[in-house]
Amino acid sequence: MRLRHVLQLSLKEIRGLLRDPLLMVLVAYAFTLDVYVSATAIPESLNRATIGIVDEDASPLSRRVADAFLPPYFLPPAQIDIAQMDARMDAGIDTFSLVIPPEFQRDLLAGNRPELQLNVDATRVSQAFTGAGSISAVVNQEITGWLARDAAPVEMPVDLAVRARFNPSLDPAWFGAVTSVISTVTMLSIILSGAALIRERDHGTLEHLLVMPVTAAEIMTSKVLSMGSVVLVATALSLTLVVQAGMGIPIGGSVALYLVGAVLHLFATTSMGILLATIAGSMPQFAMLLLLVLLPLDILSGGVTPRESMPQAVQYIMLAAPNTHFIALAQGVLFRGAGLSVVWPQLVALMLIGSVMFTLALRRFRKFLG
């Protein structure tokens, strides 16, 4: 393999990418606006939830409960009657409907256990689970505070001190922004490398390369090097300019160590993109293959859900995926400030997986050229 040929072919690949406006817009959007949206619109967080309250008691306690639902977690509660409740939920106006029964305050003072009814629109999954727990906590807190208003304060025998590590303010934007950058590296590296090969075949320039004094290994290495370099530069700029400077989100560890891991990860994922492109016969088929590959990689690699909560069989299978190790490395470095002594197993795993992936892709690429 001749380095001069690889560099010249890499420059050709980058020029081809620059002449493709759709891919350039995709790269710019994925590392800027998509990062901001992922940080500010975390679906698991409760924000401006709509709630309607059917107050059939009209007592000081019921009004206190209704007034406890405050922004930014809830919009001001709508005071509705029982006849409006179902219609409003059917129309999607209210996500939650809280029914306070008649004589609620009197029964509570009499020592009875009155029941409140909370109706939840479970189709809005992003808010249904967290919202139901938050409403239950608010109602219990207000009722307990109202009953104990005249009682002497009770001193708890235990003082629980809570210290949140790595995200002291529990701000979901910290997790959303960095996770978006990490997942975008995998997605774009596969798309760009595969699209580069399919673009050359569709334009007929692949046949021109075959009559030149270059080998299949040089052609494939140039695609891996060029597309990996584009994604590497984009992720470095995104972490520095968008996440740290633009959004003010701190990075816990060494960005340089993260980029070292990203290089090894890109070695594997760009090879995977070329492998998929040699299987696909056209760009639409390549897009269908991406759906079959990217969704499992994103969901089962630990970026969305902790791997410990998955079945054991899935955990073992996903050890063969490069982004499983890359996500563990990136989260350890960027969130927890881990050093080389902690993440070296992930670096070794990425190096081995990348070597195997490159070998398989090169073998398939030679058959593809022949």
N, C-alpha and C positions, 0 to 999 in steps of 0.2 A: 504494500500500500504506500503510495507516494503522497506526502503531506501537501505538496504544491497542488496536486490535482484536487485533493479534498477541500482545500481552502478556496480554490477557484469555483468549484461546484457549490460550496456553501454560500459564496457571494451571489451566485446565480439564483439559488433558492430564496435568499433574502430579497433580492430584486423582484423575483416573481411574487413573493408575498406582499411586497409594497405596492405592486400593481393590482392587487386584488382588494378592492375597497370594502367588500363585505367582511372578509376575514379581519381586516385591520379595524373595522368598527367593532367586531366581536371581541377582539383583544382589548381595545380601549374600554369598552363597556364592562367587560368581565372584571377588570382590575380597578375600576373606578366606581361607576355608578352602582354596579351590582354589589360591591363591597359595602357601600353606604346603605343601600336598601337592606342588606342582610343584617347590618348592625342596628338599624333603627326600626325594623319591623319584625322583631323576633316573634314568631307566632305563639310561643309558649307563655309569653308575658301577658298579664292582664292589663289592658289599656283601653279606656273609654268604652267599657262594656255597658250595654243598655239593660236596664232593669225596670220592671213595673211592679208596684206594690199595691196589693189589695188590702186596704186597712179597714177591716170590719169592726175593729175595736175602738178606734179614735180616742185612745187614751194617751196620757203623757208618755208612757213606756213605748207604745207603738210609734208615736211621733219621734221619739228619741232614736229608735231603731232605724226609721226611715231617713233621718237626717245624718246617719253615720256613714252612708255610702257617698264618698267624696271623690272628686277628681284627684289624680288622673286615672285612677283605676276604674271608676264608674262615672258615667254621665249622670246628671241630676235625675233621681228616680221619678218616674211618671206615676201619679196617683190615679189608679184606674179602679173600676169595679169588676166584680166577678164575671159579668157578662162580656166585658171587653177582653178578658185575659186570653182566652183561646184564640180569638180572632187576631189579636195583636201578635201572638206567637206564630200563628199560621202565616201571617203576612211577613214574618221576619223582622218585625219592629223591635221586639224585646227578645234578648237572649235568655234572661232570667225573669221569672215572675214569683214574687214572695207574697204568700197569703197569710195574713195575721187574722185569726178567727175572732169572733165576738167574745167578750168577757175574758180576753186573754190576760189582762193585768189583774183582774179580780181572782181568776183561778190561780195565778201564780202566787199571789199573796196568801191565798187560802191553803197553800202547800200542795196543790195539785200539780200535775205535769201536763200542761196544755201542749198541743202540737202545732208547729208551724209547717206550712207546706211550701216547698221550693220546687218550682217547675223549671227545667233546664232544656234549652234547645240543643240537643246533643249533636245536631248536624254541624254546629260550629265547634268542631272538636278542639280547635286551638284555644278556646276560652272556656269550654264546658267544664273540664276537670279542675283547672286552677281556679276558675270562678266559683264553682260550688264550694270548694274548700275555703276560699276567702270570705264568701258570704256567711258560711257557718261560723267562722272565727269572729266576724264582725258582730253577728247576732249574739253569740255567747258572751262576748266581751261587754256589749252594751247591757245585756240582761244582768250579768254578774255585777257590773258597776252600779246599776240601778238598785239592785237588791241590797248591796253593801254600802249604800250612800250614808246611812246613819250608824253603821257598825264601826267599831274600832279597827284600824288597819291590822291585818294579820301578817306577822313577820314570818317569812318563809325560812324553814330550817336549812335550806340549801341555796347557795348562790351560784347559778350557772353562768359562767363567763363564756360567751361565744366569740370566737375569733375566726373570721373568714380569711383563709389563706389564698394568695395569688389574685384575688379580686375583692378587696376589702369592702367596696361599696356595693357588691353584688349586682353590678351593672351588666345586663345581658349584652350590651353593645360590645363589650370587650371580647366576649366569646364569639359573637356573630361575625364581627369584622375579620378577625384572624382566621376563623374557620372557613370563611368564604374565600380568602386568599389561598388557603391550603388546598381546598377542593378544586379551585379554578386551575391550579397548576396541573392536576391530573387531567381534567377535562380538555383544556386547550392543547396540551402536549400531544394527546392522542388525536385530536381533531386536526391540528395543523400538519403533523407529519403524514397522516393518512391522506389529507386533502392535497398535499404537495405531490404525492405519487399519482393520485388519480388525475390531478390537473395536468401533469405532464403527459399521461397516457391519452387524455382527451384532446390535448393540443397537438399531439404528434411529436413532441420534442423528445420523448423517451427513445424513439427509433434513432434520432440523431445522435444521442449519447452512445448507442450501441455500436456505431461505426467509428467512434472516437477511441483513442488509446487509453481508456479508463476501464476499471474492473467493476464488477457488481458490488464488491465490498467498499470501493471508493464512493460509488454513487449513494449507497445506503448510508455510509458514515457521514457523508455531507448533509444528507437530510436530517439525520439525528443531531448533528452538530449545529446546523443552522436553526432548526425549529426549537431545539432545546435552548439555544442561546437567546432567542427571542422571548421565550417564556421566562427564562431566568432573569433577564433584564427587567421584564415587566413586573415580575413578583417582587424584585428588589425595590423598584420605584414605587410600587403600590404600598409596600410596608413602610417605606420611608416617608413618602409624600402624602399618601392618602390616609393611612392608618395612624401613623405617629404625628405628622405635622398637621394634616387637615382635620382629623377627628380627635386628636389629643389623647389617643389610647396608648398607654405605655406598653413596651415590649419587655418581658421579664428577663430574657437571656440574650445571647449573642446572635445577631442577625447573620454574621459571617458563618457561624457553625450551622445555622439553618440553611444557608445557601449551599454549603458543602453537601448536606443531605439532599437538597433539591437537585443538585447536579446528578447524583447517583440515581435519584428517583426519575429524573427526566431521561436518563440513559435507558431505563426500563420502559417507561411509558411511551416515548417516541418510537422505540422498537415495536411496542405493541400496536401503535397506530399504523406502522408500515405493514405489520403482519395482517391486520384487519383489512387494509387496503388491497393487499394481494388476494385476499379471499373474495372481497366484494367485486362485482363486475362493473359497477357504476357508482356515482355519488349517492343516489337514492338508496342503493343497497348498503353502502357504507354507513349512511345515516341510520338505517334499521339495525345494523350490527352495533352501532354506538349505543342504541337504546338497551340492547341486551347486555352490554358490557358495563356502561357507565353507571346505570342504576344500581346493580348489585355492588359495584365497587364503592359507590358513595354511601349506600345505606348500611352495608355489612362490614365496613372497614373500621368502624369505631369513631367516625367523624360526627355522625348524627346521634347514635346510641352507643353507650359503653359496651365494649365487647364482652364484658363479664356478664351482661344480662342476656346474651344470645345463647342458643343451644351449643353444647360442646362440639358437636360435629361441624357447625358453621364456623366456630372459632378456629378449628384445626384447618378447615379448607381454606379460609381466608388468609392463613399464614403464607400461602403461595402468591397472594396479591401484593404488589409493591406498595400500594398506598396504605395498606394496613401498617406497615413498618414506618412509612413516611409520616403518617398522621401521628403515630406514637412519638416519633422523634420531634416533629414540629410542635406538638402540644407540650412536650417536655421542655423544649428549648424556649419557645416563645411565651408560654404561660408560666412555667415553673422555674425558669432560669437554669435548666439542667446543663451540665457540661459534658465534655467528651467522655469522661469516665462513666457517665450514666447512659449515654445514647450510642456507644460504640456497637452494641449488638445490632441495633437497627441499621447502622451504617454497613456492617458486614452483610446483613441480610439483603439490603438493597443492592450491594455490589454483586452478590451471587445471583439474585433474581434477574438483575439487569444483564449479566453475562449470558444466562440461559435464554432470556427473551431475545437478546440480540442474535444469538446463534440460531435460534429457531426462525426468526424473521429473515436472516440472511439466507438460510437454506431455502425458505419459501420464495424469497425475492429472486434468487438465481433461477428457480423453476419458472417463476413468473416471467422473467426476461427471455428464457429459452423457449 
